[in-house]
Each structure stands twice: as structure tokens, then as C-alpha cells.
Amino acid sequence: DGRSREFPVERFFCYHGCNAYEHGDDLVLDLVTTSSGGYAAFTLDKLNISWETSSDISRYIVSLKDGRVKSEVVYRGSAEFPRINERQFSGKKYQHVYVADKDEGATWFNQIREVNVQNGDSRYWSRENTIVGEPVFIEDGRASDVGDAVLMSLITDEARARSGLVLISASSFEALAIIWLSCYFPPGLHANFFR
């Protein structure tokens, strides 16, 4: 009906959301949050400067009845570019989110990380001297969170200045294959898969 409501919370900055869904009288929002942000960090003169800030996966539970908001950090790190099994769980209760993450002190994202948003457990895939991009979840069509699904990510081998595509098993979290491409792609942001 066009009406809006405000829900006061502690200040944060968010580039990307993981997922959101209704749970009874509550709205559950899973967001990648940071205490410092702004698009000025993405100007051309700052491309080679490491962005030394953490970005966490935070859960906000908004009571639509009384307007109270509860929040908790699900995962602390340098998470960004969150993806889920959108086909089955977008707008619904879910278990796993997949993000690009990085080791402390790393300039670029160098890990594909799976975070269990229900219990905070996580695991990751990485390869030495390799920059990772946004992980894209590709499921097999079965009614399961993981099943025989794979994660695809564009990667950059810094030592050899080449680009590739990694396929990671969502169940074992091991690389199934790396396909090296005939052209070089600069490390990027978003990605998609089209059948």
C-alpha cells in the first residue's frame, strides 16, 4: 500500500544482502555489513590500495509486530559478494551462503567460503597466489540445499597472469576442475550463470 516504517539500529554500511525471509511475525535479513564503507573506495586512483576493513555476515531480526530489532554477527571476516541457492531458497529460510573472502593482510579476495547461517560454521577453498571472484551457486534441480551442486568462480592466477574458471563441489568443497581461459580477465565483481 506504499506505507513505510523505520526500524532504528546501530549504524552500519551494506553493499550486498545475502537473503531475507519472513518467519512468523518477524522479518529475517542477512546482510554483509561493515562499520566503514562508501563508494569512494572504488575510484580508479585507489584500485591498487588494499581495502583493510572487515565485512561481516550479520543477521537482523525485525519484529513486524512491535518494531524491535535484534541483531547478531553470523560470521566475522572480509566477506563479500554473497550468493545462495537462489532458485530454491530466495526469500525462504536457508542454511548456506557462499562468499568471496580473504586472509588477513591479503589485498584481494583469495578464498571461496561457505557459511552456515544457522550455526556459524564455515569452510573454504583457496589456491596459492589465486584471486577469486563472486561464487555462483549452480544446483542440480533436486530439492536439497547442496545435492550435487557446484560453485563457479572466475579466478586469476597472479603468478602466471592468467584467468580461469574453478568448479567447486558444494558438498565436498574441493575443486572439481579448473579451466584456464585463453584471455586474461582483470579481477572483477559480479558473475552469473545462464543455462
Secondary structure by P-SEA (a helix, b strand, c coil): ccbbbbbbcccccccccccccccccbbbbbbbccccccccccccccccccccbbbbbbbbbbccccbbbbbbbccccccccccccccccccccccbbbbbbbcccccccccccccccccccccccccccccccbbbbbbcccccccccbbbbbbbbcccccccbbbbbccccccccbbbbbcccccccccccccc
